[in-house]
Amino acid sequence: MALALHSIEQEDEANRCPVCGGDKRTCQDPKNQRAYEAGFKRCYASRAVGWAMKARGDDADARALVAYTTFHPERVKPD
């Protein structure tokens, strides 16, 4: 069982695109070059995490951190 799982994980990794993380059999196929659409989303939680990581500066342990966010309803900007 463990060997089969390891084999599946190796196959998944072999097929993963190092750029986008998707399946490289799809994202690197020239036939699909016009099949993708990019989009943008705004996420203030991600921005807060980015600012917090930047504030840590050259902290050697920064890569070991797991970032999280906390929503504070009392800080919501009134209409």
Backbone as a chain_set.jsonl record, in Angstrom:
{"seq": "MALALHSIEQEDEANRCPVCGGDKRTCQDPKNQRAYEAGFKRCYASRAVGWAMKARGDDADARALVAYTTFHPERVKPD", "coords": {"N": [[0.832, -1.194, 0.0], [1.861, 1.296, 0.896], [3.963, 1.539, -0.897], [2.597, 1.745, -3.33], [1.258, 4.17, -2.935], [3.441, 5.878, -2.719], [4.435, 5.637, -5.313], [2.347, 6.807, -6.771], [2.502, 9.418, -5.776], [5.032, 10.132, -6.741], [4.539, 10.087, -9.494], [2.611, 12.12, -9.694], [4.196, 14.298, -8.919], [6.089, 14.274, -10.986], [4.525, 15.061, -13.104], [3.872, 17.639, -12.492], [3.835, 21.079, -13.124], [6.617, 23.194, -12.867], [6.317, 25.906, -12.816], [3.566, 26.884, -12.627], [2.369, 24.98, -11.051], [0.366, 23.372, -11.928], [-0.932, 20.63, -13.955], [1.521, 19.608, -16.025], [1.215, 18.325, -18.425], [-0.973, 19.422, -19.512], [-0.79, 22.29, -19.194], [1.579, 22.889, -20.509], [1.247, 22.117, -23.07], [1.254, 23.011, -26.382], [-1.156, 23.125, -27.848], [-2.972, 24.065, -26.081], [-2.518, 26.731, -25.643], [-4.207, 28.935, -25.949], [-6.274, 28.348, -24.354], [-6.345, 29.069, -21.74], [-7.313, 31.391, -19.245], [-6.493, 34.281, -17.569], [-6.974, 35.712, -14.357], [-7.738, 38.107, -11.806], [-7.865, 38.531, -8.344], [-8.755, 40.254, -5.427], [-7.366, 40.177, -2.254], [-7.384, 40.951, 0.942], [-6.555, 39.652, 3.209], [-4.376, 38.117, 2.336], [-2.673, 40.205, 1.681], [-2.176, 41.289, 4.216], [-0.763, 39.169, 5.347], [1.508, 39.195, 3.697], [2.602, 41.705, 4.377], [3.188, 41.23, 7.088], [5.117, 39.195, 6.86], [7.11, 40.591, 5.51], [7.791, 42.437, 7.452], [9.227, 40.883, 9.178], [11.7, 40.81, 8.148], [15.031, 39.821, 7.691], [14.776, 37.38, 8.973], [15.901, 34.274, 9.854], [14.285, 32.113, 10.374], [11.963, 32.538, 9.006], [10.957, 31.069, 6.812], [10.017, 28.822, 8.011], [7.705, 29.482, 9.18], [4.132, 29.447, 9.513], [1.697, 31.19, 8.081], [-1.221, 32.95, 9.163], [-4.489, 34.408, 9.238], [-6.586, 36.713, 11.002], [-9.864, 37.696, 11.258], [-11.283, 40.787, 12.028], [-14.203, 42.002, 12.845], [-14.926, 44.458, 13.95], [-13.24, 46.268, 12.831], [-14.076, 46.805, 10.288], [-14.589, 48.94, 7.571], [-16.898, 51.546, 7.703], [-19.914, 51.996, 5.732]], "CA": [[0.0, 0.0, 0.0], [2.735, 2.466, 0.986], [4.719, 1.602, -2.145], [1.683, 2.238, -4.362], [1.043, 5.581, -2.647], [4.689, 6.555, -3.081], [4.492, 5.637, -6.772], [1.374, 7.813, -7.221], [3.058, 10.723, -5.431], [6.126, 10.391, -7.684], [3.933, 10.39, -10.794], [2.023, 13.46, -9.566], [5.301, 15.266, -8.914], [6.693, 14.281, -12.326], [3.6, 15.74, -14.02], [3.563, 18.972, -11.971], [4.57, 22.176, -13.746], [7.387, 23.94, -11.864], [5.971, 27.326, -12.877], [2.233, 27.18, -12.092], [1.921, 23.925, -10.143], [-0.674, 22.575, -12.574], [-0.507, 19.435, -14.676], [2.306, 20.105, -17.163], [0.729, 17.713, -19.669], [-1.987, 20.336, -20.02], [-0.37, 23.692, -19.261], [2.724, 23.059, -21.402], [0.866, 21.623, -24.392], [0.991, 24.157, -27.264], [-2.558, 23.154, -28.285], [-3.77, 24.716, -25.042], [-2.004, 28.075, -25.367], [-5.292, 29.926, -25.913], [-7.352, 27.781, -23.548], [-6.26, 29.581, -20.379], [-7.708, 32.768, -19.012], [-5.971, 34.777, -16.294], [-7.868, 36.586, -13.619], [-7.181, 38.696, -10.6], [-8.751, 38.658, -7.189], [-8.177, 41.055, -4.344], [-7.48, 39.489, -0.97], [-6.703, 41.746, 1.964], [-5.907, 38.731, 4.149], [-3.055, 37.811, 1.77], [-1.86, 41.407, 1.798], [-1.75, 41.376, 5.614], [0.281, 38.157, 5.537], [2.705, 39.707, 3.029], [3.187, 42.773, 5.208], [3.75, 40.623, 8.296], [6.353, 38.501, 6.491], [8.103, 41.612, 5.185], [8.214, 43.045, 8.713], [10.181, 39.977, 9.844], [13.021, 41.108, 7.599], [15.94, 38.728, 7.344], [14.632, 36.326, 9.974], [16.289, 32.973, 9.295], [13.206, 31.148, 10.583], [10.746, 32.985, 8.316], [10.426, 30.013, 5.941], [9.408, 27.786, 8.841], [6.458, 30.015, 9.722], [2.87, 29.241, 8.831], [0.947, 32.427, 8.255], [-2.662, 32.849, 9.305], [-5.119, 35.711, 9.402], [-7.723, 36.805, 11.916], [-10.789, 38.743, 10.822], [-11.793, 41.615, 13.128], [-15.374, 42.708, 12.32], [-14.985, 45.823, 14.46], [-12.365, 47.102, 12.009], [-14.662, 46.961, 8.96], [-14.839, 50.347, 7.214], [-18.337, 51.776, 7.553], [-20.375, 52.434, 4.409]], "C": [[0.875, 1.256, 0.0], [3.53, 2.644, -0.299], [3.852, 2.154, -3.276], [1.433, 3.729, -4.174], [2.269, 6.397, -3.032], [4.809, 6.669, -4.596], [3.543, 6.694, -7.346], [1.901, 9.207, -6.943], [4.195, 11.101, -6.385], [5.578, 10.769, -9.059], [3.309, 11.785, -10.78], [3.11, 14.529, -9.619], [5.941, 15.383, -10.3], [5.83, 15.047, -13.323], [3.258, 17.16, -13.574], [4.454, 20.017, -12.641], [5.319, 22.962, -12.67], [7.041, 25.429, -11.83], [4.644, 27.587, -12.182], [1.732, 26.141, -11.1], [0.818, 23.05, -10.715], [-0.093, 21.34, -13.239], [0.218, 19.882, -15.945], [1.911, 19.454, -18.481], [-0.331, 18.597, -20.312], [-1.424, 21.732, -20.225], [0.825, 23.926, -20.181], [2.453, 22.542, -22.815], [0.516, 22.823, -25.282], [-0.456, 24.244, -27.756], [-3.429, 23.93, -27.299], [-3.386, 26.176, -24.806], [-3.086, 29.144, -25.304], [-6.46, 29.462, -25.04], [-7.368, 28.322, -22.115], [-6.67, 31.042, -20.323], [-7.184, 33.174, -17.632], [-6.985, 35.693, -15.646], [-7.168, 37.117, -12.384], [-8.255, 38.769, -9.535], [-8.011, 39.487, -6.138], [-8.42, 40.319, -3.041], [-6.678, 40.264, 0.069], [-6.051, 40.864, 3.028], [-4.51, 38.379, 3.649], [-2.121, 39.012, 1.868], [-1.331, 41.553, 3.225], [-0.64, 40.373, 5.911], [1.59, 38.63, 4.897], [3.386, 40.788, 3.832], [3.845, 42.204, 6.46], [5.06, 39.908, 7.991], [7.464, 39.498, 6.177], [8.653, 42.249, 6.459], [9.218, 42.173, 9.462], [11.59, 40.156, 9.302], [13.804, 39.872, 7.228], [15.915, 37.597, 8.364], [14.92, 34.973, 9.336], [15.182, 31.939, 9.426], [11.939, 31.484, 9.808], [10.143, 31.894, 7.438], [9.75, 28.9, 6.734], [8.058, 28.243, 9.398], [5.262, 29.637, 8.865], [2.033, 30.477, 9.125], [-0.54, 32.132, 8.4], [-3.217, 34.257, 9.446], [-6.269, 35.592, 10.398], [-8.587, 37.959, 11.444], [-11.349, 39.454, 12.047], [-12.98, 42.429, 12.608], [-15.454, 44.16, 12.775], [-14.105, 46.794, 13.657], [-12.91, 47.345, 10.601], [-14.98, 48.436, 8.737], [-16.335, 50.564, 7.027], [-18.683, 52.277, 6.15], [-20.561, 53.924, 4.355]], "O": [[0.66, 2.169, -0.797], [3.749, 3.771, -0.744], [4.326, 2.947, -4.09], [1.401, 4.477, -5.152], [2.148, 7.48, -3.603], [5.244, 7.703, -5.104], [3.893, 7.394, -8.296], [1.764, 10.096, -7.784], [4.307, 12.258, -6.791], [6.1, 11.673, -9.71], [3.457, 12.544, -11.738], [2.953, 15.548, -10.291], [6.293, 16.481, -10.729], [6.348, 15.619, -14.281], [2.438, 17.821, -14.211], [5.672, 19.856, -12.713], [4.723, 23.355, -11.667], [7.438, 26.133, -10.902], [4.573, 28.402, -11.262], [0.765, 26.394, -10.381], [0.381, 22.097, -10.07], [1.094, 21.045, -13.099], [-0.395, 20.466, -16.838], [2.237, 19.976, -19.547], [-0.557, 18.525, -21.52], [-1.561, 22.302, -21.307], [1.06, 25.061, -20.596], [3.35, 22.538, -23.658], [-0.413, 23.57, -24.974], [-0.932, 25.339, -28.054], [-4.51, 24.397, -27.659], [-3.879, 26.796, -23.863], [-2.889, 30.172, -24.656], [-7.506, 30.109, -24.996], [-8.306, 28.058, -21.363], [-6.403, 31.819, -21.24], [-7.415, 32.475, -16.646], [-7.758, 36.367, -16.326], [-6.12, 36.611, -11.982], [-9.42, 39.042, -9.824], [-6.79, 39.406, -6.003], [-9.538, 39.889, -2.756], [-5.448, 40.233, 0.07], [-5.095, 41.286, 3.678], [-3.562, 38.341, 4.433], [-0.923, 38.857, 2.109], [-0.166, 41.902, 3.421], [0.307, 40.681, 6.634], [2.659, 38.482, 5.49], [4.61, 40.794, 3.959], [4.929, 42.64, 6.85], [6.011, 39.998, 8.767], [8.622, 39.278, 6.534], [9.841, 42.565, 6.537], [9.978, 42.674, 10.29], [12.561, 39.71, 9.915], [13.303, 38.985, 6.537], [16.929, 36.934, 8.587], [14.25, 34.577, 8.382], [15.147, 30.978, 8.658], [10.937, 30.782, 9.94], [8.92, 31.807, 7.332], [8.986, 28.117, 6.17], [7.349, 27.454, 10.024], [5.368, 29.523, 7.644], [1.705, 30.765, 10.276], [-1.049, 31.172, 7.823], [-2.475, 35.192, 9.744], [-6.837, 34.519, 10.601], [-8.098, 39.073, 11.252], [-11.827, 38.815, 12.985], [-12.768, 43.465, 11.977], [-15.994, 45.004, 12.059], [-14.228, 48.01, 13.803], [-12.265, 48.026, 9.804], [-15.563, 49.097, 9.597], [-16.973, 49.835, 6.268], [-17.862, 52.897, 5.474], [-20.944, 54.46, 3.316]]}, "num_chains": 1, "name": "protein.A"}
